[in-house]
C-alpha cells in the first residue's frame, strides 16, 4: 500500500496524496522526447544522448518522491522546468573534462598542469599530419614501408653530433668530437629506462649508488623499474657517500651495466660524496661495461645561460663519454611527453630490435610535435618553445606586465601589490634553482586568500595561483600574454560578486 503525505486543500481541509499519485504526474521519457521544447535538442545532439539525460533527471525526481522530500505540489512546480533541467544534464554529460587552465603559480614545468606547453609550430604540425594520412611508416622515395624513427633521428643527429655552435654546450675538453649518436623515442622517460635496462642488463646485475635510488611523482621508483626489466639491482655506497671504489669492487662476472641516476627532485647536502661522471666513464670503459645515465629532465640547451648551474645537459653527458642517456620530452626539452634514449649506435640498435620497443613506441602526434620542437633548436629559435621563453623572461618584463594588470583590477574590494618573488623550473629539474620574478599579491576584502584562490579555480578558464601570507600570489612568468584579459575578468567578476 502506498504511503500518504498530508496536504491541505483550498478550503483548509486535510487531504492525502499517495506516492503513486505523485509518480503518475511525472511524464515518461517518450513524452518528453516528443515535446516541442526538446525537439531541437534531439535534432542537434541525437535521440540516445537526450534520452539518457531525460532518464537521469526523472530518476532524481523519483528518488526525491520516494524519500518524501518532493510531494505533489513540488512535482507540479518541477515539471515546467524539466526541459531546462534535461538540457543542463545533457550539457554536463557531454562536457569535455580535460580543459585548459591558466598557470599563475610560477612553476614552469608544472607536472599537475601538463608540464611543457607545446609551441605554435608543434600544434600546427600536429594538425597538418593528424587530420589526413601521413608518411609515418612509408618511404616515399622507395615506395615501400619505412620506419617512423627517421622523422626525428636526423634532427637529433644534428643536435647531438654537434659542438657548442648548435646549442651552447662546450665540446669535449680534449678536443675530440663526440662519436656518432643514435636516438630512439618511447612514450616517457620511465619507459626509456625500462627498455634500456631490459635490453642491456636482463638476467644480469646493474650497479647503482644507494643515494640515487630515487622515487619521483606517482610512486615511480628506480628499484621497481629495474625489477620489471628482469635485471638485478646491486646497491653500492651509502645514502650520502658513494666512491668510485665502491663501483669497482662490486663489478663481477654478472655485471651488465653501470647506472647513474640524476637526483631530479631532491638534493643531498652536508657530509656527502659522489664520483665525478668522468670517473664513472673511465671505469666503465676500463671494464668494458656500458654506462647508462638517467637524466630525467634532460636539457638540449645550456641552463647556465639563464643562471641555473648544476643541471647537466644531454650533450654534457654524451661529451663526457656516457654510453646511453635517457631523458624526457615534456620537461626541459619543451616538447610533447616522450622518453628519449641517445647514445652509442650499437647499443641503441639493440634497443630498437627489442620487442619491448614496439610496445613502448609513440604515435604520429608525438612525432609531429617532437619534430617541430627539435627544428626550433636546430634554427636556434629558443623563444619559439614556450617553456624556454618563460625561463628566459627577465624580472623587469614580468614586473611591467604585473603593473598593467594591477592597474585594471584595483578597487574598493581588491588590493593588488607588486612584490619580489621566485619562480621555479619544476618537473624535477634543478630542484634548488630559482628565477627572480615579480609577483602580483592580491587580497579581497571580506574573503580569505584560500577562498579567493578556490573561486579563481572555478573561473572559466580556471586560474591556478599560490597562497602565501594571507594573499593570493600570481606569477605572470607562466601566464601567456593572451591570457591577461581572462585573469583580469576573473578577478573583476569576483570583486563585483
C-alpha positions in Angstrom: 0.0 0.0 0.0 1.4 3.4 -1.0 2.3 5.7 1.8 0.4 9.0 2.1 1.5 12.6 2.6 -0.6 15.2 4.4 -1.6 18.2 2.4 -4.3 20.9 2.6 -6.9 21.8 0.0 -8.2 25.3 -0.8 -10.8 25.1 2.0 -8.3 24.2 4.7 -9.4 20.6 4.8 -6.8 17.8 5.1 -6.3 15.7 2.0 -3.8 12.9 1.2 -1.9 12.2 -2.0 -0.3 8.8 -2.3 3.2 8.5 -3.7 1.7 6.5 -6.5 -0.4 9.6 -7.4 2.7 11.8 -7.3 4.6 9.3 -9.5 1.8 9.4 -12.1 2.2 13.1 -12.5 5.7 12.6 -13.8 5.9 12.4 -17.7 7.5 9.5 -19.4 10.8 9.7 -21.3 8.9 9.2 -24.6 6.6 12.1 -23.8 9.5 14.4 -23.1 11.4 13.4 -26.2 8.3 14.1 -28.4 7.8 17.5 -26.8 8.3 20.6 -29.0 10.7 22.0 -26.4 13.2 19.1 -26.7 12.9 18.6 -30.5 15.8 21.0 -31.3 18.0 19.3 -28.7 17.2 15.8 -30.1 18.0 17.0 -33.6 21.3 18.6 -32.5 22.6 16.0 -30.1 20.9 12.8 -31.0 18.0 10.7 -29.6 20.1 8.4 -27.5 22.0 11.2 -25.6 18.9 13.3 -24.9 17.0 10.1 -23.8 19.8 9.3 -21.3 19.7 12.8 -19.9 15.9 12.7 -19.5 16.1 9.4 -17.7 18.7 10.8 -15.3 16.6 13.8 -14.5 13.4 11.7 -14.0 15.4 9.3 -11.8 16.4 12.1 -9.5 12.8 13.3 -9.2 11.6 9.8 -8.4 14.3 9.4 -5.8 13.1 12.6 -4.1 9.5 11.4 -4.2 10.5 8.1 -2.7 12.4 9.9 0.1 9.4 12.1 0.9 11.2 15.3 0.0 9.1 16.0 -3.0 5.3 16.0 -2.9 2.5 16.5 -5.4 2.8 20.3 -5.3 6.6 20.1 -5.7 6.2 17.9 -8.8 3.8 20.4 -10.2 6.4 23.1 -9.8 9.3 21.0 -11.2 7.6 19.8 -14.4 7.6 23.2 -16.2 11.4 23.3 -15.7 12.0 19.7 -16.8 13.2 20.7 -20.3 15.8 23.1 -19.0 16.9 20.5 -16.4 17.3 17.9 -19.1 19.3 20.3 -21.3 21.6 21.2 -18.4 22.1 17.5 -17.6 23.0 16.8 -21.2 25.5 19.7 -21.3 27.2 18.4 -18.2 27.3 14.9 -19.5 28.8 16.0 -22.9 31.3 18.4 -21.4 34.9 17.7 -22.0 36.7 17.1 -18.7 40.2 17.9 -19.9 40.3 21.6 -20.2 42.9 24.5 -20.4 43.8 26.3 -17.2 45.8 29.5 -16.5 49.0 28.6 -14.7 49.8 31.5 -12.4 51.9 29.5 -10.0 55.3 30.4 -11.5 56.2 26.7 -11.8 57.2 26.4 -15.4 57.1 22.6 -15.8 54.2 22.0 -13.6 53.5 18.2 -13.6 49.9 18.5 -12.4 49.2 21.1 -15.1 50.6 19.2 -18.1 54.3 20.2 -17.9 55.7 22.0 -21.0 53.1 23.7 -23.3 53.7 23.0 -26.9 54.9 25.6 -29.4 52.6 27.0 -32.1 54.7 25.2 -34.7 54.3 21.9 -32.9 50.5 22.4 -32.8 50.4 23.3 -36.5 52.4 20.3 -37.4 50.1 18.0 -35.4 47.0 19.4 -37.2 48.8 19.1 -40.5 49.6 15.4 -40.2 46.8 14.2 -38.0 43.9 15.4 -40.0 44.9 13.4 -43.1 47.1 10.5 -43.9 50.9 10.8 -43.5 54.1 9.0 -44.3 54.5 7.8 -40.7 55.9 4.5 -41.8 56.2 4.9 -45.5 59.4 5.6 -47.5 58.3 8.0 -50.3 61.4 7.5 -52.4 61.4 3.7 -52.4 57.6 3.5 -52.4 57.6 0.9 -49.6 57.3 0.5 -45.9 59.6 2.7 -43.9 60.5 3.4 -40.2 58.9 6.0 -38.0 62.2 6.8 -36.3 63.5 8.7 -39.3 61.3 11.7 -38.8 63.3 12.9 -35.7 66.5 10.9 -36.0 68.0 13.3 -38.5 67.3 16.3 -36.2 68.7 14.5 -33.1 71.9 13.8 -35.1 72.2 17.5 -36.0 71.9 18.5 -32.3 73.8 15.7 -30.6 76.6 15.2 -33.1 77.3 18.9 -33.0 79.6 21.1 -30.9 78.9 24.2 -29.0 77.9 26.1 -32.2 74.5 24.5 -32.1 73.3 24.6 -28.5 75.9 26.3 -26.4 77.4 23.3 -24.7 81.2 23.0 -24.7 82.8 20.4 -26.8 84.9 17.7 -25.0 87.9 19.1 -23.2 90.4 17.0 -25.1 89.2 18.5 -28.4 87.8 15.2 -29.7 84.5 15.0 -31.5 81.5 13.3 -29.9 81.1 9.9 -31.6 78.2 9.2 -33.8 75.0 9.2 -31.7 71.7 7.5 -32.4 68.3 8.2 -30.7 65.1 6.3 -30.3 61.8 7.6 -28.8 59.4 5.9 -26.5 56.3 7.2 -24.6 58.1 8.6 -21.5 61.4 8.5 -19.6 60.2 5.7 -17.3 59.7 3.6 -20.5 63.1 4.6 -21.8 64.8 3.4 -18.6 62.8 0.2 -18.6 63.8 -0.5 -22.3 67.4 0.3 -21.7 67.7 -1.9 -18.6 65.8 -4.8 -20.2 68.0 -4.7 -23.3 71.4 -4.2 -21.7 71.0 -6.0 -18.4 68.3 -8.6 -18.5 69.4 -11.6 -16.3 72.4 -9.7 -15.0 73.3 -7.1 -12.4 73.1 -3.3 -12.6 75.3 -1.3 -10.2 73.8 1.9 -8.8 74.5 4.1 -5.8 72.1 3.9 -2.8 71.9 7.7 -2.9 70.4 7.5 -6.4 67.6 5.1 -5.7 65.0 7.8 -6.2 61.3 7.9 -6.1 59.6 10.6 -8.2 55.9 11.5 -8.8 53.3 8.8 -9.0 55.4 6.4 -6.8 57.8 5.7 -9.7 60.8 4.0 -8.1 64.0 3.1 -9.8 64.2 -0.3 -8.0 60.7 -1.2 -9.1 61.5 -0.4 -12.8 64.7 -2.4 -12.5 62.8 -5.4 -11.2 60.3 -5.2 -14.1 63.2 -5.2 -16.5 64.4 -8.5 -15.2 67.7 -7.0 -14.1 69.1 -7.4 -10.6 69.8 -4.3 -8.5 73.2 -4.2 -6.9 73.5 -1.2 -4.5 76.8 0.3 -3.6 77.9 3.0 -1.1 75.6 4.7 1.4 72.8 7.1 1.1 75.1 10.1 1.4 78.5 8.9 0.3 79.5 6.7 -2.6 83.0 6.4 -4.0 84.3 5.1 -7.3 86.0 2.3 -5.5 82.5 1.1 -4.4 81.5 0.6 -8.0 84.8 -1.1 -8.9 84.7 -3.6 -6.0 81.1 -4.5 -6.9 81.8 -5.4 -10.5 81.7 -9.2 -11.2 81.0 -11.6 -14.0 77.3 -10.9 -13.7 77.6 -7.1 -14.1 75.9 -5.9 -17.3 75.5 -2.2 -16.7 76.6 0.8 -14.6 73.7 3.1 -13.8 73.8 6.8 -12.8 70.5 8.4 -11.8 70.2 12.2 -11.7 68.6 13.3 -8.4 65.9 15.2 -10.3 63.6 16.3 -7.4 65.8 16.5 -4.3 69.4 17.2 -3.2 71.6 15.6 -0.6 73.7 18.2 1.3 76.2 18.1 4.1 78.6 15.2 4.5 78.3 13.8 1.0 80.4 12.3 -1.7 79.7 11.1 -5.2 82.0 10.1 -8.0 82.6 12.5 -10.9 80.9 11.5 -14.1 84.4 11.3 -15.7 85.4 8.7 -13.1 82.4 6.6 -13.9 83.0 6.8 -17.6 86.7 5.8 -17.1 85.7 2.8 -15.0 83.0 1.7 -17.5 85.4 1.9 -20.4 88.2 0.2 -18.4 85.9 -2.7 -17.5 84.1 -2.7 -20.9 80.7 -2.2 -19.2 78.2 0.3 -20.7 77.3 3.3 -18.6 73.6 4.4 -18.6 72.7 7.8 -17.2 69.1 8.6 -16.4 69.0 12.4 -16.7 65.2 12.6 -16.1 64.6 16.1 -17.4 67.5 16.4 -19.9 68.1 19.8 -21.5 69.2 20.4 -25.1 70.4 23.9 -24.2 72.8 25.3 -21.6 70.8 26.2 -18.5 73.8 28.3 -17.3 72.7 30.9 -19.9 69.7 31.7 -17.6 71.8 31.5 -14.4 71.0 27.9 -13.4 74.0 25.7 -12.7 74.4 22.0 -11.7 71.8 20.7 -14.2 73.6 18.6 -16.8 72.5 18.8 -20.4 72.3 15.8 -22.7 75.3 16.9 -24.6 77.3 17.3 -21.3 76.8 13.6 -20.6 77.5 12.5 -24.2 80.6 14.6 -24.4 81.8 13.1 -21.1 81.6 9.6 -22.6 78.3 8.2 -21.2 77.2 5.4 -23.5 73.4 5.9 -23.3 71.4 8.9 -21.9 67.7 8.8 -21.1 65.6 11.9 -20.8 62.1 13.3 -21.1 60.4 15.2 -23.9 58.0 17.4 -22.0 60.4 18.8 -19.4 63.4 20.9 -20.2 63.3 20.0 -23.8 59.9 21.8 -24.0 58.1 19.3 -26.3 55.5 16.5 -26.0 55.5 13.7 -23.5 58.1 11.2 -24.7 61.2 9.4 -23.5 64.4 9.6 -25.5 67.4 7.2 -25.5 70.5 8.8 -27.1 73.9 7.1 -27.3 76.2 4.6 -28.9 74.8 3.4 -32.2 75.3 -0.3 -31.5 73.5 -0.1 -28.1 70.6 1.9 -29.5 70.3 -0.6 -32.3 69.9 -3.4 -29.7 67.1 -1.5 -28.0 65.4 -0.8 -31.3 65.3 -4.5 -32.1 63.9 -5.4 -28.6 60.2 -6.4 -28.9 59.5 -4.2 -25.9 60.3 -1.2 -28.1 57.2 -1.7 -30.2 55.0 -1.8 -27.0 56.5 1.5 -25.9 56.7 3.3 -29.2 55.0 6.7 -29.8 52.3 7.7 -32.3 52.2 10.2 -35.1 51.0 13.1 -32.9 54.1 12.8 -30.7 56.5 12.5 -33.6 54.9 15.6 -35.2 55.2 17.7 -32.1 58.7 16.5 -31.3 59.9 17.1 -34.9 58.7 20.7 -34.8 60.2 21.3 -31.4 63.6 19.9 -32.4 63.5 22.0 -35.6 63.3 25.1 -33.4 66.5 24.0 -31.6 68.2 23.5 -35.0 67.2 27.0 -36.0 68.4 28.4 -32.7 64.8 29.8 -32.1 64.6 29.0 -28.4 61.9 31.6 -27.8 59.6 29.7 -30.1 59.5 27.0 -27.4 57.1 28.3 -24.6 58.9 26.7 -21.6 62.3 28.1 -22.7 60.8 31.5 -23.4 59.3 31.6 -19.9 62.7 30.7 -18.4 64.4 33.5 -20.3 61.9 36.2 -19.3 63.5 39.0 -17.2 62.2 40.2 -13.9 61.6 43.6 -15.5 59.4 42.2 -18.2 57.3 40.3 -15.7 57.1 43.4 -13.4 55.7 45.5 -16.3 53.0 43.0 -17.1 52.1 42.7 -13.4 51.7 46.5 -13.1 49.4 46.6 -16.2 47.1 44.0 -14.6 47.2 45.6 -11.1 46.1 48.9 -12.5 43.0 47.3 -14.0 41.9 45.3 -11.1 42.4 47.6 -8.1 39.1 48.5 -6.5 37.5 49.1 -3.1 37.3 45.4 -2.7 40.5 44.2 -4.3 44.0 45.3 -3.4 47.0 44.5 -5.6 50.6 44.9 -4.7 53.7 44.0 -6.8 56.3 42.2 -4.7 59.6 40.4 -5.3 59.4 36.6 -5.6 60.9 33.5 -7.2 59.8 31.2 -10.0 60.9 27.6 -10.2 61.6 25.4 -13.2 59.7 22.4 -11.9 59.3 19.0 -13.5 62.1 17.6 -11.3 64.7 19.8 -12.9 67.2 21.9 -10.9 65.2 21.4 -7.6 67.1 24.2 -5.7 67.3 26.7 -8.6 65.1 29.7 -8.7 64.4 32.5 -11.2 63.9 36.0 -9.8 60.4 37.4 -10.6 57.8 39.9 -9.6 54.5 38.7 -8.1 51.1 40.1 -8.1 49.9 39.9 -4.5 46.1 40.1 -4.3 43.8 40.4 -1.3 40.0 40.6 -1.4 38.0 42.4 1.3 35.7 40.0 3.2 37.3 36.9 1.6 40.2 34.8 2.8 43.1 34.1 0.5 42.2 30.4 0.5 38.6 31.2 -0.6 39.8 33.6 -3.2 42.1 31.0 -4.7 39.3 28.5 -4.7 37.0 30.8 -6.5 39.7 31.6 -9.1 40.0 27.9 -9.7 36.2 27.9 -10.5 36.6 30.6 -13.1 36.3 29.8 -16.8 39.1 29.2 -17.6 40.3 28.2 -14.2 43.1 30.4 -12.8 45.6 28.4 -10.6 47.5 30.6 -8.1 49.6 30.3 -5.0 48.6 31.3 -1.5 51.1 32.8 0.9 51.0 35.2 3.9 47.3 35.8 3.6 47.4 36.8 -0.1 46.9 35.2 -3.4 50.1 35.3 -5.5 50.1 35.4 -9.3 53.4 34.9 -11.1 53.0 36.1 -14.7 56.1 34.2 -15.8 53.9 31.2 -16.5 50.8 33.2 -17.7 50.7 33.8 -21.5 50.1 37.4 -22.5 47.0 36.4 -24.4 45.6 35.1 -21.0 45.8 38.5 -19.3 42.3 39.5 -20.2 40.9 36.3 -18.7 42.8 36.8 -15.5 41.5 40.4 -15.2 37.9 39.3 -16.0 38.1 36.5 -13.3 39.3 39.0 -10.7 36.8 41.7 -11.6 33.9 39.2 -11.6 34.9 38.1 -8.1 35.2 41.7 -6.8 31.8 42.6 -8.3 30.1 39.4 -7.0 
